[in-house]
Amino acid sequence: MDRSRVTTGEAIAAISGVALIVFLFVSWFDSLSAWETFDVVDVILAAIALLAVLAALATMAQMALDLPVPTARIVQIAGWTAVVITVVFLLEGTERKIGIWLALAASIGILYGASRALTEAGAPAPRTRRTAPPPGRDPGAP
């Protein structure tokens, strides 16, 4: 395994994934952790966290994944999903504890790390404004 192959964005997403797994065990509401509060949501968040970690490990192991989109794009979408899930329960819940806030921070970390990894990998940048004059117009005309 070659750690030097992992980009900063992939590392951020992977570390945030590990953190999210840990924060699922911290109190979210009253004195209940995510594992005690939810039936399915906790498993979805754990799967998203594991995906972020496995993506970095695949890069370290130099595994060529034959996917139609970059791995970082998949992690980015999963990160968005984790952020939305945690924000929804943050808004709906009562007597929120530190665990849900930390899980939100870790979810944002996964999203940010994956977005940065896409940028570092040279994914297509957002469109820029056209600098050339429109066709048929003299560029020297006022």
Long-range contacts (C-beta under 8 A, 24 or more apart in sequence): 1-57, 1-60, 1-61, 2-60, 2-62, 3-60, 5-59, 5-60, 5-62, 6-56, 6-59, 6-60, 7-59, 7-116, 7-117, 7-120, 7-121, 8-116, 8-117, 8-120, 9-72, 9-112, 9-113, 9-114, 9-115, 9-116, 9-117, 9-118, 9-119, 9-120, 10-55, 10-56, 10-59, 10-72, 10-113, 10-114, 10-117, 11-56, 11-113, 12-109, 12-112, 12-113, 12-116, 13-52, 13-55, 13-56, 13-72, 13-75, 13-79, 13-109, 13-110, 13-112, 13-113, 13-114, 13-117, 14-52, 14-53, 14-55, 14-56, 14-57, 14-113, 15-109, 15-113, 16-49, 16-52, 16-106, 16-107, 16-108, 16-109, 16-110, 16-112, 16-113, 17-48, 17-49, 17-50, 17-51, 17-52, 17-53, 17-106, 17-110, 18-49, 18-53, 19-102, 19-105, 19-106, 19-109, 20-45, 20-46, 20-48, 20-49, 20-52, 20-82, 20-103, 20-106, 20-107, 20-109, 20-110, 21-46, 21-49, 21-50, 23-99, 23-102, 23-103, 23-106, 24-49, 24-99, 24-103, 25-99, 26-97, 26-98, 26-99, 26-102, 26-103, 27-97, 27-98, 27-99, 28-89, 28-93, 28-96, 28-97, 28-99, 28-100, 28-103, 29-93, 29-94, 29-95, 29-96, 29-97, 29-100, 30-95, 30-97, 31-97, 33-99, 34-99, 34-100, 34-103, 41-85, 41-89, 44-81, 44-85, 45-82, 45-85, 45-86, 45-103, 45-107, 48-78, 48-79, 48-81, 48-82, 48-107, 48-110, 49-82, 49-106, 49-110, 51-75, 51-78, 52-78, 52-79, 52-110, 52-113, 52-114, 70-118, 70-121, 70-123, 72-114, 72-115, 72-117, 72-118, 72-121, 72-123, 73-114, 73-118, 73-123, 75-110, 75-113, 75-114, 75-117, 76-111, 76-114, 76-115, 76-118, 78-110, 78-114, 79-107, 79-108, 79-110, 79-111, 79-112, 79-113, 79-114, 79-115, 80-111, 82-106, 82-107, 82-110, 82-111, 83-107, 83-108, 83-111
